[in-house]
């Protein structure tokens, strides 16, 4: 049996998917995109007896980072963010006001995400892939037969590009080079909605229909 366990935690007004990714053998975990309900995420960590080694952010839109401060305060885990999304990250209070929420500034990131390098939790390894378009510094984490793609690619759709820093041409180029180059069996854990696979999206996603393997 694989030592990998993934727990999806849909949360908040926009039903954002936060993920806990753990090596069951070592009981080490990371959290990806802690959104609006940090008490839920922390309770799940406690129930499972996992220690948190990192807070990995695919991008810095408000619904994906609201819980960063609470998770950091409770666990001390380092925050990982691509530097191109730092302006969005620092603007959390302003973006919160847009959706009717009073939010404190988040704690500063501890480490820059560097595309092409590898992150680890326990013995699990994930490659950082640079996938801009939905936001300037969007990244995805690929490994162990899956990819955590934030809001780049969804089941039957792609990320919106009408928010600050979005660009449709850039997004589609990211999907082509960084997602469709993965094996068709790769499970896509998206920032919203149900899981899918690269193969299913290659064949059925109306934005990608007819895309060939890179």
TORSEDO-262981 format. One record per atom (N, C-alpha, C, O): x, y, z; residue in one letter. Coordinates in steps of 0.1 Angstrom, whole numbers, plus 2048, in hexadecimal, padded with zeros to 3 digits. Each point is the difference from the previous one (the first is absolute). Example, Ala and Ser with C-alpha at 12.3 -4.5 7.8 and 13.67 -1.06 7.14 Angstrom:
8847C784Ea
7F780C800a
80980C800a
80A800807a
7F280B7F2s
80980B800s
7F880B808s
80580B801s
//
This chain:
8087F4800x
7F880C800x
80980C800x
80A801807x
7F28097F1x
80880D800x
7FF80780Dx
7F77FF808x
8158087FBx
80080880Cx
7FA80D7FEx
7FF80880Ax
7FC7FB7EAx
7FA80D7FDx
7F2801805x
7F87F67FDx
804815809x
7F2802803x
7FC80F7FDx
808809804x
7EE7F97F4x
7FB80D7FDx
7F2802806x
7F77F87FEx
807813809x
7F3803806x
7FC80E7FAx
80680A802x
7EF7F57F7x
7FA80D7FAx
7F680680Ax
7F87F9806x
80A8147FCx
7F780780Ax
7FA80C7F9x
80480B801x
7F07F37F8x
7F980B7FAx
7FB80980Bx
7FC7FC80Bx
8058117F2x
7FE80A80Bx
7FC80D7FBx
8038047F4x
7F6804814x
7FE80E7FDx
7F58047F6x
7F97F77FBx
805816803x
7F68057F8x
8017FB7F1x
7F67FE7F9x
817800803x
8027FC7F2x
8047F27FFx
8047FB7F5x
7F97FD815x
8037F1800x
80E7FD7FAx
8017F97F7x
80880E80Fx
80E7FE7FDx
8057F2805x
7FC7FC80Bx
80C7FD7EDx
8067F4805x
80D802807x
80A8037F9x
7F77FB814x
80C7FF807x
8047F1801x
7F87F8801x
8158057FEx
8057F3800x
80A7FD80Bx
809809802x
7F67EC805x
80A7FB809x
8077F47F8x
7F97F77FCx
814809803x
8077F67F9x
80A7FA80Ax
809808805x
7F67EB7FEx
8087FA80Bx
8077F47FBx
7FB7F87F8x
81180680Ex
8077F3800x
7FB7F880Cx
80480480Bx
7F47F27F4x
7FA7F980Bx
80B7F9809x
7FE7FF80Cx
80D7FD7EEx
80A7F9807x
80780980Ax
8027FD80Cx
80280F7EFx
80780A809x
7F6809807x
80480780Ax
7EF7F97F2x
7F6809806x
80380F7FEx
7FC809807x
80C7F97EEx
80380E7FCx
7F68057F5x
7FD7F87F7x
7FF81480Ax
7F68057F7x
80380E7FCx
808807806x
7F27FD7EFx
80080F7FCx
7F18037FDx
7F87F87FEx
806815802x
7F38057FDx
8018097F3x
8098087FFx
7EE7F67F8x
8008087F3x
7F4809800x
7F57FB801x
80E8127FEx
7F580A7FFx
7F680080Bx
7F47FC7FEx
81080780Ex
7F780180Cx
7F780C7FEx
80480B802x
7EF7F27FCx
7F680B7FDx
7F980580Cx
80680380Ax
7ED7FE7F5x
7F8808809x
7FD7F980Ex
7FC807809x
8067EC7F8x
7FC7F980Cx
80C7F9807x
8017F4800x
809814805x
80C7F9806x
7FD7F780Bx
8087F7803x
7EE80C805x
7FD7F780Cx
7FD7F27FBx
8047F7807x
7F58087EDx
7FE7F37FBx
80D7F97FCx
8027F4803x
8078137F7x
80C7FA7FBx
8097FC80Cx
8057F5800x
7FB81380Ax
8087FD80Cx
7FA7F4808x
8087F8805x
7EB8077FBx
7FA7F5807x
8037F37F9x
8027F6806x
7FE80B7EDx
8037F37F8x
80E7FC802x
8027F4802x
8078157FFx
80E7FD803x
8017F980Ex
8077F6801x
7F2810808x
8017FB80Ex
7FA7F2801x
8057F7806x
7EF8077F3x
7FA7F3801x
8087F57FAx
8007F5805x
80880F7F0x
8087F57F9x
80E7FF807x
8077F77FCx
7FC81280Dx
80D7FF806x
80C8037F7x
80B7FB802x
7F380E7F4x
80A8047F7x
80780C804x
7FA809806x
8137F87F8x
80780D802x
8028077F3x
8027FA7F6x
7FC81380Bx
8008087F4x
80D8067FDx
806808808x
8007F57ECx
80D8057FDx
80180B7F6x
80A8067FDx
7EA7FE7FDx
80080B7F7x
7F38047FCx
7F67F8800x
8098157FCx
7F38067FAx
8048037F2x
80780A7FDx
7F47EF7F9x
8038027F2x
7F48077FAx
7F57FC800x
80E80F7F9x
7F68087F9x
8028007F1x
80A8037FBx
7EB7F87FFx
8008007F1x
80080E7FAx
8068037F6x
7F2806811x
7FF80E7FCx
7FA80780Cx
7FD7FB80Ax
8028137F4x
7FD80880Cx
7F38077FFx
7FE80B805x
7F87EF7F4x
7F2806800x
7FA7FE80Ex
8037F6806x
7F48137FDx
7FB80180Ex
7FB7F2805x
8027FD80Cx
7F67FC7ECx
7FA7F4805x
8097F5803x
7FD7F6806x
81080B7F5x
80A7F5802x
80A80380Bx
8077F8804x
7F8815802x
80A80380Ax
7FA80680Dx
808804809x
7EB7FC7F8x
7FA80780Cx
8057F980Dx
80280680Ax
8007ED7F5x
8037F880Cx
80F7FF803x
8047FA80Ax
80580D7EEx
80E7FE801x
80580580Ex
8077F9807x
7F48127FDx
80480680Dx
7FD7F780Cx
8097FE809x
7EB7FD7F7x
7FC7F780Bx
8087F3800x
8037FB80Bx
7FF7FF7E9x
8077F4800x
80F802804x
8067F8807x
8008137F4x
80D803804x
80280280Fx
8097FB806x
7ED80D800x
80080280Ex
7FF7F3809x
8077FF80Ax
7F17F87F1x
7FE7F4807x
80B7F57FFx
8027F9809x
8058077EBx
8097F67FEx
80F8047FEx
8097F9802x
7F98147FAx
80D8057FEx
8067FB7F2x
80B8037FDx
7EC7F77FBx
8057FB7F3x
80480B7F7x
7FA80A800x
8117F47F8x
80480B7F7x
7F68017F4x
7FA7F67FCx
8058167FFx
7F78047F5x
8088017F4x
80A8067FFx
7F17F37F6x
8078007F3x
7F78077F6x
7F47FD7FFx
81280D7FAx
7F98077F6x
8098057F5x
80C802802x
7EF7FE7F1x
8088057F5x
80080F802x
7F6807802x
8168007FCx
80180E803x
7F88097F6x
7FC80B804x
8007F07F1x
7F88087F7x
7F1802805x
7F98097FCx
8037EF80Dx
7F3801806x
80180780Ex
7F6802807x
8158037FCx
80180880Dx
7F780C801x
7FA80380Ax
8058057EBx
7F780C801x
7F27FB803x
7F9807808x
8027EF7F2x
7F27FB803x
7FF7FB80Ex
7F6803807x
8157F67FEx
8007FB80Dx
7FF80B80Bx
7F8800809x
81080B7F4x
80180B80Ax
7F3808800x
7FD807809x
7FB7F87ECx
7F48087FEx
7F47F8806x
7F48047FDx
80E7F280Bx
7F57F8806x
7F5809806x
7F47FD7FEx
81080C80Bx
7F5808806x
7F78087F6x
7F4800801x
8128057F4x
7F98077F6x
7F77F77F8x
7F48037FDx
8117F17FFx
7F87F67F9x
7F57FB809x
7F57FD7FBx
80E801812x
7F67FC809x
7F4809801x
7F47FC801x
80F8117FEx
7F580A801x
7F77FF7F4x
7F4803801x
8127F97F3x
7F87FE7F4x
7F57F6802x
7F58017FAx
80E7F580Fx
7F67F5802x
7F980180Ex
7FB7F7805x
807815800x
7F880380Dx
8077FA80Cx
7F97FE80Ax
8148007F6x
8077FA80Cx
80B80A805x
8078067F8x
7FA7FB815x
80B808806x
80B7F6803x
7FE7F8809x
80D8097F0x
80B7F7802x
80D807803x
80280B7FBx
8057EF80Ex
80E805804x
80A7FD7F5x
7FE7F67F8x
80C812807x
80B7FC7F7x
8067F3803x
8017FC80Cx
8027FC7EAx
8067F2803x
80E801805x
80780A7FDx
7FF7EC80Ax
80E801803x
8087FF7F3x
7FC7FA7F7x
81080B809x
8098007F4x
8037F17FDx
8027F8809x
8008057EAx
8047F37FCx
80E7FD805x
80880A802x
7FB7EA801x
80D7FC805x
8097FC7F5x
80D801801x
7EE7F97F4x
8087FB7F5x
7FA8037F3x
7F47FF7FEx
8148037F8x
7FC8027F2x
7FE7F27FAx
8097F8801x
7EC8077F7x
7FF7F47F8x
8088017F3x
7FE80A7F9x
80B7ED804x
8098017F4x
7FC7F57F7x
8027F4802x
7F88107F2x
7FC7F57F6x
80C7F87FCx
80B8047FFx
7F27EF800x
80A7F67FCx
8067F980Bx
8087F67FFx
7F681080Ex
8067F980Bx
7F57F7807x
7F58007FCx
8107F880Ex
7F77F6806x
7FD80480Ex
809804808x
7EB7FA7FCx
7FB80180Ex
7FE7F2805x
7FC7F77F9x
806807814x
7FE7F3806x
7F780180Dx
801809807x
7F77EC7FBx
7FB7FE80Dx
8027F1803x
7FB7F87F9x
80C805812x
8047F2802x
8087FC7F4x
80A8077FCx
7F37ED7FEx
8077FC7F4x
7F98037F3x
8047FC7F5x
7F180C80Cx
7F88047F4x
80780C7FAx
805809807x
7FB7F77EBx
80780A7F9x
7F78077F6x
7F87F97F9x
808814806x
7F88077F7x
80880B7F9x
807808806x
7F87F87EDx
80780A7F8x
7F880D7FFx
7F48007FEx
81380B804x
7F980D7FEx
8008047F1x
80A8017FAx
7EA801801x
7FE8047F2x
7FA80E7FFx
7F6803807x
8108057F1x
7FC80E7FFx
7F48007F6x
8027FD7F4x
7F2808811x
7F47FF7F8x
7F880D800x
7F5800805x
81180B7F7x
7F980D801x
7F58017F6x
7FE7F77F7x
7FA81380Ax
7F58037F8x
7F3803808x
7FA80A7FDx
8037EE80Dx
7F6803809x
80580B80Ax
7F8809804x
8147F67FFx
80780B808x
80E8007FBx
8057F67FAx
803815808x
80D8017FBx
80A7F6806x
8097FB7F9x
7F5801813x
8097F7807x
7FA7F2803x
8057F9809x
7F18037F0x
7FA7F3802x
80A7F57FDx
8078007F7x
7F97F6813x
8087F47FEx
7F77F4802x
7F5801806x
8107F37F6x
7F97F4802x
80B7F6806x
80B8017FDx
7F07F580Bx
8097F6806x
7FD7F37FAx
7F57FA802x
8148007F7x
7FE7F47F8x
8097F5806x
80C802802x
7EE7F2801x
8077F5804x
7F77F5806x
7F4802802x
8117F2800x
7F97F5806x
7F37FD7F8x
7F67FC805x
80B8067EDx
7F47FD7F8x
7F580A800x
7F57FD7FCx
80E80F809x
7F680B801x
80680D7FEx
80C802801x
7EB8087FEx
80480E7FFx
7F6809808x
7F47FE7FEx
81180A80Bx
7F880A807x
80180D7F8x
80B806801x
7EB7FD7F8x
80180B7F6x
7F980D804x
8008097F7x
7FC7F9815x
7F980C803x
7F58037F7x
7F77F77FDx
8088157FDx
7F58047F7x
8048007F2x
7FB8087F8x
80E7EF804x
8058007F2x
7F77F87F7x
7FB8057F6x
8027EE80Ex
7F87F77F8x
7F67FA809x
8037FB80Bx
7F08057F1x
7F57FA807x
7FA7F47F9x
8037FE7F4x
7F57FB812x
7F77F67FAx
7F78077F6x
7F6805805x
80D7FA7EFx
7F78067F5x
80280F7FEx
7F98067F8x
81180080Ex
80280E7FEx
80F804803x
8087F7802x
7FB8167FDx
80D805803x
7FE80C809x
7F5805802x
816800804x
7FF80B809x
7FC80D7F9x
8038027F4x
7F7807814x
7FC80D7FBx
80C8097FEx
80A7FE807x
7F580B7F0x
80C8097FEx
7FC80F800x
8078087FBx
7ED7FB80Bx
7FB80D801x
80380780Dx
7FC80B803x
80C7EE806x
80580680Cx
80D8077FEx
8077FD7F6x
7FD80B814x
80D8077FEx
80C7F77FDx
8027F6808x
80580C7EEx
80C7F87FCx
7FC7F47F7x
8097F97FCx
7EB805801x
7FC7F57F8x
8028027F1x
80080C7FBx
8037EA7FDx
8028017F2x
7FD7F27FAx
8067F6803x
7F080A7F4x
7FB7F47FAx
80A7F97F7x
8027F4801x
8058137F7x
80B7FA7F8x
80A7F9808x
8057F57FDx
7FF81280Ex
80A7FA809x
7FB7F4807x
8077F6801x
7ED80A803x
7FA7F5807x
7FF7F37F6x
8047F6805x
7F880C7EFx
7FF7F57F7x
80E7FA7FDx
8017F47FEx
809815801x
80E7FB7FDx
8057F880Cx
8077F67FFx
7F580F80Dx
8047F880Cx
7FA7F2800x
8067F6803x
7ED80A7FAx
7F97F3800x
8077F67F5x
8027F5803x
8008117F2x
8067F87F5x
80E7FA804x
8037F57FEx
805814808x
80E7FC802x
8027F880Ex
8087F7801x
7F080D809x
8027FB80Dx
7F67F5805x
8037F9809x
7F18077F1x
7F67F6803x
7FF7F57F6x
8017F4803x
7FE8107F0x
7FE7F67F6x
80C7F87FDx
8007F67F8x
80B80E80Ex
80D7F87FEx
8007F580Bx
8097F77FFx
7EE80980Ax
7FF7F680Ax
7F97F37FBx
7F98027F6x
8097F3810x
7F97F47FBx
7F1801801x
7FB807809x
7FE7F37EEx
7F1801800x
7FA7FB80Dx
7F5804804x
8127F3803x
7FB7FA80Dx
80180A80Cx
7FB7FD80Ax
80C80E7F4x
80380980Bx
7F3806805x
7F88057F9x
8067FA814x
7F4805807x
80280F802x
80B804805x
7EB8047F7x
80180F802x
7F780380Cx
7F47FF800x
81380680Bx
7F980580Bx
7FF8107FFx
80A807801x
7EB7FD7FCx
7FE80E7FCx
7FC80980Cx
7FC7FA80Bx
8048137F4x
7FD80980Ax
7F1801803x
7FC80680Bx
7FC7F57ECx
7F1800802x
7FB7F47F8x
8057FD7F6x
7F07FD80Fx
7FA7F67F9x
8067F2802x
80A7FF807x
7F17F77F1x
8057F2802x
80D7FE7F9x
8048077F7x
8027EE80Dx
80D7FB7F9x
7FD7FC7F2x
7F47FD7FCx
8168037FCx
7FF7FB7F2x
80E7FA7FDx
8087FE809x
7FA7FE7EAx
80D7FC7FCx
8048087F4x
7F88067F9x
8157F9804x
8058077F4x
7FA7FA7F3x
7FC8077F7x
8027EC809x
7FB7F97F4x
7F18047FEx
7FC8037F4x
7FC7FE816x
7F28047FFx
7FF80E7FBx
7F88037F7x
81080680Ex
80080E7FCx
8058027F2x
7FB8087F8x
80F7F0804x
8058017F2x
7F57FC7F6x
7FF8067F5x
7F97F180Fx
7F57FB7F7x
7F3807800x
7F98027F6x
804803816x
7F2805802x
7FF80F804x
7F58067FEx
816800807x
7FF80E804x
7FE8097F4x
8087FF7F7x
7ED809808x
7FD8087F4x
80B80A7FDx
8018047F4x
807800816x
80B8097FDx
80D7F97FAx
8088067FBx
7F87EC807x
80C7F97FCx
7FD7F57F6x
8097F97FBx
7EA805801x
7FC7F67F7x
80A7FF7F4x
80280A7F9x
8037EA805x
8097FD7F4x
80E803803x
8097FF7F7x
7FB805815x
80E803804x
8077F37FFx
7FC7F5805x
81080B7F5x
8087F47FFx
80A7FF80Bx
80380A807x
8027EA7FBx
80A7FF80Bx
80D8087FCx
8047FF7F4x
801808815x
80C8087FEx
80C7F87FDx
80B8057FEx
//
